[in-house]
């Protein structure tokens, strides 16, 4: 049975209301499509018609979106992210415990921008990054685990907590070996670190990142080249860690020196290792769970913050894998 909910947004601010609704009410149409409700408004009063749970979520999402307009103008991408949050349990929990959202809220304040956690899992991940020296972010593509890792590294550099940033990745790719590419090993692996570079360019600017690379403040270190090193006062990110062997993961984790912080990211469902090799990332989740100073954050399809289709694609693959004998 359909339910009607009236939401009054205050303080009344026509500029913020225009940002909330979007051009020709585009953002409200997104809300309707995403949650299966009907939204009408007059001034700052919004009437929501839909099934009870969907209407409640729509009301909570509207309030969150209006609160966000106090700091920034909304666009379609940001509305989509808030809609994804509304499909988690976070909004319903916040309704029952209004103090929860404030306690879970955590921002990374960088020189050029502020980056906020999206949803309780990302908030938990950021808190773990700040409080532990070795951190694992494990889950599907699009959950923000690598982007937030880079943001935490940039903040640590800007606050002089570390002297350099090291980006590492195992030299294993699906279908092709890296030997066919021109250049030395660092140049071969460079294209595969593009997601890390893109995040750095967004946060620091292309020219500044290029200068830091020239000065070796930012270093690209293929995993195989890290053997025998001790890394002090560094922020180290190991990406695509599902493609490490058990031996490589042990070697990597024992490189850590004083004043260093490590983030290891990967998706154990997308391993490109030979069939006879166990993933070092999968193995490490079994043996380091109870080690003091080590944190694990596990993401799932509900945490995907890319295009809404990505979440549905991940869900479809999970369903297909569960059906396989």
C-alpha positions in Angstrom: 0.0 0.0 0.0 1.4 3.4 -1.0 2.3 5.8 1.8 2.4 9.6 1.6 5.2 11.5 3.4 5.6 15.3 3.6 9.2 16.5 4.1 9.7 20.2 5.1 13.3 21.3 4.4 14.7 24.2 6.5 16.2 26.7 6.6 14.4 28.0 3.5 17.0 28.9 0.9 16.0 29.2 -2.8 19.5 28.7 -4.1 19.9 25.5 -2.1 16.5 24.3 -3.1 17.4 24.9 -6.8 20.6 22.9 -6.3 18.7 20.1 -4.6 16.1 19.8 -7.4 18.5 20.2 -10.3 17.8 21.7 -13.7 14.1 20.9 -14.6 13.9 18.8 -11.4 16.4 16.4 -12.9 17.7 15.3 -9.4 14.2 14.6 -8.2 13.6 12.4 -11.2 16.8 10.5 -10.3 15.4 10.0 -6.8 12.1 8.8 -8.2 13.8 6.3 -10.5 16.3 5.1 -8.0 13.9 4.4 -5.2 10.6 3.8 -7.0 8.7 6.7 -5.6 6.9 9.9 -6.8 8.2 13.2 -5.6 6.4 16.6 -5.9 7.2 19.8 -4.2 6.0 23.3 -3.6 8.7 25.6 -2.2 10.5 23.8 0.6 7.8 21.2 1.2 8.3 17.9 -0.7 5.5 15.2 -0.9 6.8 11.6 -1.4 4.4 8.9 -2.5 5.5 5.2 -2.5 5.9 2.0 -0.6 6.6 2.6 3.1 10.3 1.7 3.1 11.0 3.4 -0.2 9.2 6.5 0.9 11.1 6.6 4.2 14.4 6.2 2.4 13.5 8.9 -0.1 12.7 11.3 2.7 16.0 10.6 4.5 17.9 11.0 1.2 16.2 14.3 0.5 17.3 15.6 3.9 20.9 14.4 3.4 21.0 16.0 0.0 19.6 19.3 1.3 22.2 19.2 4.1 24.9 18.7 1.5 23.8 21.8 -0.5 25.0 24.0 2.4 28.6 23.2 1.4 28.4 22.6 -2.3 26.2 22.6 -5.4 24.9 19.1 -6.4 25.3 17.4 -9.7 23.9 14.2 -11.1 26.9 12.1 -10.0 26.7 13.3 -6.4 23.0 12.5 -6.3 23.7 9.0 -7.6 26.2 8.4 -4.8 23.7 9.5 -2.2 21.1 7.2 -3.8 23.6 4.3 -3.5 24.0 5.1 0.2 20.2 5.0 0.6 20.2 1.4 -0.7 22.4 0.3 2.3 21.3 -0.1 5.9 23.1 3.2 6.8 20.2 5.5 6.3 17.8 3.3 8.3 20.3 3.0 11.1 20.7 6.8 11.2 17.0 7.2 11.5 17.0 5.1 14.6 20.2 6.6 16.0 20.5 10.3 14.8 23.9 10.6 16.4 25.4 7.7 14.4 26.0 9.7 11.2 27.9 12.3 13.1 30.1 9.8 14.9 30.8 7.9 11.6 31.5 11.1 9.6 35.1 11.5 8.7 36.8 13.7 6.2 40.3 13.8 4.7 41.2 17.5 4.4 43.7 18.1 1.6 45.3 21.3 0.4 43.1 21.4 -2.8 40.0 19.5 -1.7 38.1 17.7 1.1 37.3 14.0 0.6 34.4 12.4 2.6 33.6 8.8 3.3 30.6 7.4 1.5 28.7 5.1 3.7 29.6 3.3 7.0 32.2 0.9 5.4 34.2 3.7 3.9 34.0 5.7 7.2 35.3 2.6 9.0 38.1 2.1 6.4 39.3 5.7 6.9 39.3 5.4 10.7 41.3 2.2 10.3 43.8 3.9 8.0 44.4 6.6 10.6 44.8 4.3 13.5 46.8 1.3 12.2 50.1 0.9 10.4 49.1 -2.0 8.2 45.7 -1.8 6.5 43.9 -4.1 4.1 41.0 -2.9 1.9 39.4 -5.9 0.2 36.4 -5.9 -2.2 35.1 -5.4 -5.7 36.0 -2.6 -8.1 34.4 0.8 -7.5 34.2 0.7 -3.7 36.7 3.5 -3.2 39.4 1.5 -1.5 42.3 2.6 -3.7 41.1 6.2 -4.1 40.8 6.6 -0.3 44.2 5.0 0.2 45.7 7.6 -2.1 43.8 10.4 -0.3 45.1 9.2 3.1 48.7 9.1 1.6 48.4 12.7 0.3 47.1 13.9 3.6 50.0 12.2 5.4 52.5 13.8 3.0 51.0 17.3 3.3 51.1 17.0 7.1 54.7 15.9 7.0 53.9 12.6 8.7 55.9 10.8 6.0 58.6 11.8 3.6 57.6 9.9 0.5 54.9 7.9 -1.2 55.6 4.5 -2.8 53.2 2.9 -5.2 53.6 -0.8 -5.8 51.9 -3.5 -7.8 52.7 -7.2 -8.6 53.8 -7.7 -12.3 51.0 -10.1 -13.2 48.3 -9.3 -15.8 45.5 -11.3 -17.2 46.3 -12.9 -20.6 49.6 -11.2 -21.3 53.0 -11.1 -19.6 54.6 -7.7 -19.1 57.7 -8.7 -21.1 56.1 -7.8 -24.4 55.9 -4.2 -23.4 58.8 -1.8 -24.2 61.0 -0.2 -21.5 62.3 -1.2 -18.1 60.2 -2.9 -15.5 59.0 0.4 -13.9 58.0 1.7 -17.4 56.2 -1.6 -18.1 54.2 -1.5 -15.0 53.5 2.2 -15.1 50.3 2.0 -17.2 48.8 -0.5 -14.7 49.2 2.1 -11.9 47.0 4.5 -13.8 44.2 4.5 -11.2 46.7 5.6 -8.6 48.1 8.3 -10.8 44.7 9.6 -11.8 43.8 10.0 -8.1 47.1 11.8 -7.4 46.5 14.1 -10.4 43.0 15.0 -9.1 44.3 15.7 -5.6 47.6 17.4 -6.3 47.6 18.5 -9.9 49.5 17.1 -12.8 52.6 19.4 -12.6 53.0 19.0 -8.9 52.8 15.2 -9.1 55.4 15.2 -12.0 57.8 17.2 -9.9 57.4 14.9 -6.9 58.1 11.9 -9.1 61.2 13.6 -10.5 62.4 14.2 -6.9 61.6 10.6 -6.0 59.2 11.8 -3.3 56.6 9.7 -5.2 58.2 6.4 -6.3 56.8 3.6 -8.5 58.2 0.4 -7.2 57.2 -2.9 -8.9 56.7 -5.4 -6.2 59.6 -7.7 -7.3 62.0 -4.8 -7.0 61.2 -4.2 -3.3 63.1 -7.3 -2.1 65.9 -6.4 0.4 64.7 -2.9 1.0 63.7 -1.3 4.3 61.2 1.5 3.9 61.2 4.1 6.7 59.0 7.2 7.0 57.0 6.2 3.9 53.4 5.7 2.9 53.2 2.5 0.8 50.3 1.4 -1.3 50.2 -2.1 -2.8 47.4 -2.2 -5.3 46.0 -5.3 -7.0 47.4 -7.4 -4.2 45.2 -10.4 -5.1 48.0 -11.1 -7.7 50.7 -11.6 -5.1 51.9 -15.0 -4.1 52.1 -16.0 -0.4 55.9 -15.5 -0.6 55.6 -12.1 -2.2 53.1 -10.9 0.4 55.4 -12.0 3.2 58.3 -10.2 1.6 56.3 -7.0 1.1 55.0 -6.8 4.6 58.4 -7.4 6.1 59.8 -4.3 4.2 58.1 -1.9 6.6 60.4 0.4 8.6 59.9 2.9 11.4 57.4 5.7 10.7 55.8 4.0 7.8 52.2 3.2 7.0 51.0 0.5 4.5 47.7 0.1 2.7 47.1 -3.1 0.7 44.1 -3.2 -1.7 42.7 -5.9 -3.9 39.8 -8.0 -4.9 40.2 -11.8 -4.1 37.6 -12.7 -6.8 39.8 -11.3 -9.6 43.1 -13.2 -9.2 45.2 -13.6 -12.3 47.7 -16.0 -10.8 48.2 -19.5 -12.2 45.8 -22.1 -10.9 48.5 -23.7 -8.8 49.3 -20.5 -6.9 47.3 -19.3 -3.9 46.7 -15.6 -3.6 48.8 -14.0 -0.9 45.9 -11.6 -0.2 43.5 -14.4 0.4 46.1 -16.2 2.6 46.9 -13.1 4.7 43.3 -12.6 5.7 43.5 -16.0 7.4 46.7 -15.5 9.4 46.8 -11.8 10.3 43.2 -11.2 11.4 44.1 -11.0 15.1 47.5 -9.3 14.8 47.7 -6.0 16.7 48.3 -3.0 14.5 46.8 -4.7 11.4 43.3 -3.8 10.2 41.0 -5.3 7.6 38.0 -3.6 5.9 35.9 -5.8 3.6 33.7 -4.1 1.0 30.9 -5.7 -1.0 28.6 -4.7 -3.9 26.6 -2.3 -1.6 29.7 -0.2 -1.2 30.2 0.5 -5.0 30.3 4.2 -5.6 30.8 4.3 -9.4 28.0 4.4 -12.0 24.9 2.5 -10.6 25.4 -0.1 -13.3 28.7 -1.2 -11.8 26.8 -2.3 -8.6 24.4 -4.3 -10.7 27.2 -5.9 -12.8 29.0 -7.0 -9.6 25.8 -8.4 -8.2 25.2 -10.3 -11.5 28.7 -11.9 -11.4 28.3 -12.9 -7.8 25.0 -14.6 -8.6 26.5 -16.4 -11.5 29.5 -17.6 -9.4 27.2 -18.9 -6.7 25.3 -21.0 -9.3 28.4 -22.7 -10.6 28.8 -26.3 -9.4 
